[in-house]
Amino acid sequence: MVSELAGTLSTQKMDTDFFRRSFYEPGQTPMPVKFGTSGHRGTLGTGFCALHAKAIAQAVARMHLENHITGPILVGGDTRLMSQETARLCAEVLAGNGLSVILPDMPVPTPVFSFEIRSGRACACLNGTASHNPPQEMGLKYNPSNGGPADSQLTAQIEKYANEYMANPADIKTLPLDQARAQGLVKTADVLTSYIDALGKKIDFQKIAASPFRFAIHPLGGTSLPFYKALKEKYGLKNVDIVSDVQDPTFYFIPLDHDGKIRMDPSSPYPMKPLIELVQNGSYHFAGASDPDADRFGCATAGGGLIPPNHALCVMADYLVSNHRIPGAKALGRTLGTTALLDRIAQANGLELDEVNVGFKYFVSGLDKGLYVLAGEESAGMSVSGWTTEKDGIFAVCLLMEIQAALGDIATLYKTLTQKYGTSHYTRVDVPTDAETKKRVKALKAGDFKNLTVVAGEKVSRVRDTDGIKVYLENSWFLVRPSGTENILKIYAETFTDESHLQVLIAEAQKILA
């Protein structure tokens, strides 16, 4: 198992009994429901407890009934400690309101929720997950009929209703699961087979199977494990090894992150350290991973070690464009903080470039309409039109394996792109701040910078204020966004000049917004 190969592992497992009790008996008044970019999240107890799950489910039920939304709601979650219980509670509340529920008997990846909705087998979903966050955290997100993350209008409605029920829990309707099953309101379903079959029409698994390369896959203890196993069996991937099948809600087998916490982040060098070592010592040519809910991807290769998400996105975009894999699509999509090398790839291939605010929900409409060859974000999320309207880490890992099988090492392919389009120097820096500064930065508008003409020796071409402040220069850019949950300013910067210019950009950004 990979967990035995390397890495500084947690010497103390989380106290599961304590967090189970906290889920049902928080001890203090639970925090209000607050939806971020991916649902409501918090630490088990006051941050996320049984009441949060029931209140959100009741809010969704009310919204469906008021808007005459029909069809079964898919309910499930990832492999976290209280995901199964959260799903059960949600199912009981939805059934208590007379709504039909699909409750699979296995953990469900985030992209599979989207796939099932897009396939018409569900009208919406409630997904219990906190993505790659530490194991003590839990969350719940809602996806409507388009299969993607709910937009701000929907989440505001859910928040409003849910907080009413948090204050008045007696108004929440429930029906015990055994009775709901007996009445036919809750049914199970196979959510694996259709996804695996459909993925075979998007990915050239024959090319992977025929490759001389050796591939490693690590599900990081998450929902993707049975899906990778099924892919391996169905498509005869004898050169693909699933190097860990450990599933434990403490995630003790994941190496500690930079701050001593466990995070199941497939783009971080800390949890990915065992996989990096597998390619560096020659055991494998490629090692891929998905986070617990399988909406993010990561990979390492023999030629480049850990591949930054920005690099992988560029390689995937170029491959999809060159091979005309997404018929009818006419744009590349990226979030504000994602590499502008994608802009250069788009321009060279006669494609539009759609730059959206941070959050995958901003891609949903374009994915739904067939706009995107690829929609990606620097935090390791991607999908393509004609597939899911959620991030899909399983799809991304399989696509990267296909690309390596077809063309060679991902790192070498990225280097070839930089030789053609220019070398990107990119970073993100988190700067500690206070609530007052965050509020001030959040209130800034592009007009406040009308006298800003030159930064870091380059002319300012424009300023965008839709999500933080982004300053576009001749050959570079920087973005400053206040964190929604912590007292930090996130500074993203990229230049096609050199590394020293990148450091100047960061310094200038801090000075301008001080």
N, C-alpha and C positions, 0 to 999 in steps of 0.2 A: 504493500500500500504506500501511496505517496506520503501519507502522514508520518511514516516511519523513516523516510529518506533524509529529510533535512528540515531546518526551520526551528525557530524558538517557539515551542508550543506552550499553551497555557498550562501552568502547573496546578491551577485550581479551577475545577469545573464550576459553572454557575450553579447556584442553589436552586434547583428546579422546584423543590417543595415550597420554598419561600415565594417564588414567582407564581406558582399555581395558586397559592393562597391569595396573593396580592391581586390576581386576576379577578377573583370572586369577592375578596374583601380588601379593597384598596387601603383602608385605614384612615384616609383623608378624603376630602371632597374631590372627586375626579375632575381633571381639567376639562374645559369645554371642548366640543368637537371643532376641529379646525383643519380644513382640507388644504394641503400644500399642492405641489406639482404632481404628487402621486398619492393622494388620499390623506386620511388622518393617521398619524403615527405618534407613538410615544412609548416610554418605558412601561413595561407591564406593571400595573398598579394604578396610580393616579393618572398616568399618561395614556394608558390603554387598558381597559378592564371589560368585564362582561357587560356592564351597562353601556359602554361605548358601542359595543357590537350590536346590542339589541336596539339601542336608540337609532343608530345609523340604518339598520335593517327596517325599522318601523318608518323612518323618514322615507326610505326608498319605496316601501310598500304604499305609503300615502301618496307619494308622487306618481307612482304607476296607476293607482286607482283614480286619482284626480284627472290624469291625462289620458285615461282609457288605454293604457299601454298593455297589450296582451302578449301572451307567450311565456314560456318558462324562463325563470331566472337561474343562471348557472352559478352555483355557490361552491366555494372551495378555498384552498390556500396552499401555502408552501409547507416546508418541513420544520417550521419553528415550533417552539414548545406548545403554544396555545392556538395554533392555526386550526387544528381539527375541532377544538371546542368552539372557536369563533365561528367556524362554518356551521356547526350544528346549531348554535344559538341563532344565527341569521336565518337558517332554514326554518327553524321553529317559529320565528316571528313572521316571516313571509307567509308560511302556511297558515299561521294564526289569522292572517288577513285574507285568506282564501286564494292566495296566489300559488301558481305551480312552480315547483323548484326541481332543478336537476342537481343532485348531490353525489358526485363521483366518489368511489371508494378508494381513491388514491390522491396524493398531492397533485395539484394542477399548475403547470407553468403559466406565467402571465401571458405569453403569446398564444397559448392554447385557448385561454378564455376568449381572446380576440378572434382566433380562428373559428371557434364554435359559434360565436355570434355572427361572424361574416358568412358562415355556412348556413345560417338560418335555423340552427337547432336550438338556439337560445336567443332571447330578445335583449338581454342585458346580463350583467354579472356583478357579484360581490366577491372580491378576491382578498383573502386574508394574508397579508405579506408586509414586511418592512424592507424588502429588497435585500441589499447587501449590508444593511446596518447591523450593529452588534446584536447577539442573540437575545439579550434582555429586552429588546424592543419588539413591538408588534404594531400592525397597522391594518387598515381596511380601505380598499379603493373600489370605486364604482365605475363600470364602463357601460355606456348606453348602447343603442342599437347600431351605431356605426362601428362598434368594436374597439374604439380607441379610448384613451383617458377622457373622463368627463371634462367639459369646458367649464370656465369660471362661473357662468350663469347657473349651470346645473349644480355645481358643488356649493355655490352660495345658497341655493334652495335646500339642498340636503343638510348643510350646516344649520340653517335656520330651524328646520323641522326637528333635526336631531337634538339640538340644544333645548328645544321645548320638551322633548321626551326625557332628556337628562334631568330636567327639573321636575318632571311629572312621570316617573317610571310606571305608575299604575295605569297609565294610558296605553302602555305597550301591550299588544295582543300577542299571545303565544299559543302554540299547539304542540304538545310533546311529540317528539320525532316518531315514536312508534305509532301513534295515532295518525300523524300526518302521512306516514307510509301506508297505513291501512286504508286511509281515505283516498289514496292515489294522488295526493298533493305533492309528495316528495318521491322522486324516482332516481335511480342511479343511471349511469350511462358510461359507455366506453368512449373516453376522450383521447385515446392514444392512437388507435388504428387509422382513423381518417386523417389525422395530422401527419402521421408517418407516410401514408400513401401519397398524400398531396405533396409532401416535401420531396418525394422521389421524382416529381415532375418539375421541380424547381432547381434541384441540385443534381449534378452528374456524378452519381455515386459509382458508376462503372469506372469512371476516370480515376476516382480515388482508390477503388479496389485494385486497379491495374498498376498503380504507381509503385515504384521501388522504395518510396519514402515510408518511414514508420511514423505513425501518428499516435499521440497519447491524448486522452480526454479525461478531464477531472470535473465532475459535476459540483464540486465544492459542497457536498452534503445536501444538495438541493433536489428540486423537482425534476430536473432533466435526466436523472439517472435511468429510470425505466425507458425513457425515450431514446437515449443513446444506445441502450442495450437492444432495443427493438430495431433501431437503424442498423446496427452492426449485424444483427441476425438476418434481417430481411434483405439487405443489400450485399451480403457476403463480404463484409469489411474485415478480412483477416489480418490486415496490416494496421488496424485501428484497435488500440487497447484502452479499455476503461481502467485507469490506474488506481482508482479508489472508489469503492462502493459503500464507504462509511456514511451512515446517516444517523446523526445524534443531535438533538435539539440544542445541546450546549455548544456545538461546533468546536469542541476542544482541540480537534485535530488540525485546525487552521492556524498557521503561524501568526503570531501577534503582529499587529500593525505598528506604525511608527510611534504611536502614543501608548502602546501597551494594551490596546483594546483588540478584541477579535472583530474583524470585518471580513466578510466573504466577498471581497471586491476583486474581480478577475482582471482589473487593469492596474492593480497596485503591485509593486515589486515585493511587498512583504508577504501577503497570502499566496502570491504566485511563486515564491522562492523555490519550493520543491520542483515545480514544473520547469522553471528556468534551469535548474541543475540537471534535470533529465535531458534537456537538449544540449547543454554545455558539456555533459560527460559522454555524449554520443549515443545514449540509449534510444533517443528518438530524434527525428528531424523537425518535428512540429509538435507542440503541446497546446491544446486549447482548453478553455474553461468557461463555464456559465455560472452566474451567481445563483443563490437559492431559489429565486422565482424565475430564473432563466431569461430575464429580459436584457441582461448585459453580457458582453463577451470579453474574452481576453485570450491572448496567445503569445507564445514564445517560440522562437525558431533557432536552429543550430547556427544560422548565419547572423542573427541579430539580437539574440536574447529576447527580453520582453519587448514586444512591439507596442508602442504607444497607440491608443485608439485612433488618434488623428492620422497616423501613418496607415493603419489598417483600413480606415475608411477611404483614403485616397486610392489604395490598391484595389479595394473592392469596386469603387466607383469606376475606375479606369477599365477594369476587367468587364464589368457589366456593360459599359458603353461600347467598348471595342467588340464585344460579342453580341451586341444587340439583344440582350437577354430580357429587356423589359419593353416589349413592343408598345409603341404609341406614347411612351413617356418622353417628356421634353425638357425636364429640369433635374438638377441636383438640388437637394435641400439640405441646409445646415442651420444650426442654431448660432446665435450671435458669438458665442465663445469658441466656435469650432474653426479649424484651420482654413485660411483663405486659399490654400493650394487647391481646394475643391473648386474655387472660382475659376482658377486658371485652367483646370481640366475641363470645366463646363464650357468656358469660352473657346477653347481649342477645338471642341467637338460640336460647336453650334448649339449648345444647350443653354437654357436659362439658368440662373442661380437664384434660388429662393432662400433668403436669409430671414429666419424667424426668431422670436423671443425664446428664451431658455424654457424648455418643457416640451416633451414629445407631443402633447396635446395640440400644439400649433401645426403639426404635420398631418393631422388626421384628415382634414378636408382634402388636401392635396393627394394623400395616399388613396383616399376613397375615390377621387376623380381620375386616377391614373396618371397623375402629373409627374411622379418622381421615379427616375432611374434608381436613385438611392436617396434616402433621408437619414441623416446621421447627426449625432451629437458627440462632443469631445469626451463625454462621460461614458462612452462605450455602449451607446444605444443606436440601433439602426433597423430599418426595414425597407421594403421596396413596394411599389404599387403592384397590385395583383396578389398581394400576400396579406400579412396582418397589418392592422392599423395601430398596433402596439410594437414596442421594441421586441426584437426576437434574437436572443443570444444563441439559441440552438441553430437557427438559420445562418447566423453570422459565422459561427465556428465551422459549420459544414461548408459554407461558401469559401471560407479561407482555406480549408483543406483541399477543396476542388482547385482553387487557384494555384496552390503550391504543387498539387499533383500535375497540373497542366503546364505551369510556367517556371516553377522553381521557388526558391526561398523568398518569403514575403519581404524580408529586409532588403534583399537585392532588388526586388521589383520596386520597392519604394525609392531606393537610391536612383534607379533608372528614371523614375518620375521627377526627382529633384534635378537631375542633370538636364532634363527637358524643360522643366517649368520654374526652376529656382529652388534653392535650399531654404526651408522654413526653420526659423529659430523661434520656439514657442515656449511659453510657461504660464503657470497660474500661481499667484501668491495670495495667501490669506493674511490680511493685516488686521490685528486686533484693534477694536475701536469701542465706542460706547453708543448707547441707544440714541442719544441726541445727534451724533454725527451721522449715524445710519439714516435717521429721519431727514436730516438736511440733504444728504446725498440722494436719497430717494425722491426728494421734491425737486431736484435740479431738472432744468429743461434745456433743450438745444440752444435756445435763445440766450441763455446765460453765458454762452461761450462764443458769442458773435465777434468778440475782439481777439479770440484765439486764432492766430494765423500760422504760427510755426511751433512745432513740438519736436524735440530731439533732432533738430536740423532738417526737418521735412515740413513741407506745406500741409496745412490742414485742408482736406477736401470736403469733409462734411462731419456733422455731429448727429448722432441718433440718441433719442431719449426714451424709447419704448420699453426698455428693460434695463435700468441703470443708465450709465452714460458711456457711449462708444464713440471714440474719436478715430476717424479714418484719415490716414496720412498717405503720402505718395507711394511708399513701399512697405508700409507697416500699419498697425492699429493697436489700440488698447481699449479695454472695456472694464468699467468699475461697477460692480453690483453689490448692494448690501445683502447679506445673508438673511433669509427669512426666519431662521431659527436661532442663530448665534450672533454675538456682538463682534462680527468681523466684516470687513470689506473684501470681496473677492476681486482681485485684479488679474485679468487675462491680458496677455500681450503676445504679438507675433510680428516678426520682421523678416524680410528676405535679404537683409544686409549682412549682419554677423552677430555673434553672441554678445559682444560688447554693446552693440546698439540696443539689444534686447534689455540689457540692464539699465541703460539710459532711459528707455521707455518706461520701465517700471518706476524708476525714481521720479520721472516727470509726472507720471500719473498720480503718484502719492503727493507730490508737491502741488499740483493743480487742484486736487480735491481735498487738500488738508483743511 
